Amino acid sequence: MPDSTVIGAAAPRVRFAPSPTGFLHVGSARTFIFNWLYARHNHGTMVLRLDDTDVERNTQASVQSIFDGLRWLGLDWDEEYKQSERLDLHRGQAEAIFAKGLAYRDFTPAHAGDDNQSSSAQGAWLSNPGMRELSREESDRRAAAGETFALRYRVPRGEGRVLRFVDSVYGSQTKLADEVEDFALLRSDGMPTYHLASCVDDADLGISHIIRGQDHLTNTFKHLLIFEALDAPPPQFAHLPLLVAPDGTKLSKRKHGPVVSVTTYRDAGFLPEAFINFLCLLGWSPKDDREFMTLGDLTAAFTLEGVNRANAVVNFSEESPFDAKAVHLNAEHIRALPVERLASCLQPFFEQAGFHATPEKVLAVTQLIRERIKVLREAVGAADFFFAEELAPYDPAELIPQKGDAALARRVLEAAQQVLAATPFDHDSLDKALRDAATQLGLKAGQAFQPIRVAVCGRKNAPPLFETLVVLGRDVCLKRIGQALTKLA
Ligand code: GLU
């Protein structure tokens, strides 16, 4: 069911608005996903808007990394904009706000470039004396003389004006206008600040719901003032709880390293559906507290009422770089995936490892290892013996069965050589023939199979034996058993 808040209302329009100043942060990915789920659940529109007006900090590499991350997640969007292509609109609206007397020119050089997204400009309106009070005439004269200026919002002072909104997650929010500084709308280089560009675009694009990180909660008071100056009704706001490290500090690349970047999960072999599932449970929970959820499940269940206020902890440490829940969910999603799709996800990992990995072989191998891996990258170590020309060196003692000796191991392997050379190479024939051979040697199947498994795989812990033999093929198996006998000699 669509959200109760939008029944009868127009379909919602939401936006994800990354600033291309770094890689795609897991927190940003979660913001994107929550917006997407909200749009899809309510049959609304998902807008992607690149907040790229900070020319000094934007990089093409960052734009690339954001798009790479989003493409990997595999979620789509309906409309796409770049703020840098909308500067005329931002400046025009700034002028309109100025013309209404709701903004003033600030010629103070030290504050002319204020483009701070945080609200911590420490009473900046106090330290640019005289600017707010400058007469329009004087202001026009100095501007005409070529002095540079920033344009600041004239926040109501001394009127006891209370700014308020009801956040869908954090509830009723109020702040005295007297506690909000005269924030900049345009910087002295003529570029719009985040506050101005964001609100002008949100109004122009008809954004109905702003779903973004909790770190923007206090910015919202400034945004209310801008929407008011634009004569635009403010959207509904929903702020999302912060993602924090186990020590409670905000997740940041500088402090916490690669674990905060989406591509780290991709490269380690998380499935996008599992990563999405994991991120959704950071700060949101479905009514029935399920954990394993497909994208379809999430879309059906997602409501803003399910978003929690408490910071969401991402658990990681030096020994386990990924949250155990992420790994567990990934293993479940790996098992739930159709084997053909899983095989195509594994293909690049095998290729990167340098294996000669034909799609047919990868498919066959995938069937055998899917229960044995939690992240895709583990497949390389779990399946290397299927692809390698030569086995990695192993300890010949591994070939010796329990309660046996080297002589017994040799007898088993010699019998296996004869059986494998003479038996049709399919699962059932090998199963029967090798069991018969074990019986003839007076051994239990488990005892007899260990030397064979180690001889062909180079390890005790490997997928089921007969399937493995079939995928390896007769020639490889016989060659490896011959090599094992040499090792025992
Ligand atoms: N570009 C802003 C950011 O990346 C967007 C904040 C917002 O959603 O308003 O933090």
Residues whose N, C-alpha, C, O or C-beta is under 5 A from the ligand:
A	BS01	LIG	A17 P18 S19 D51 S198 R212
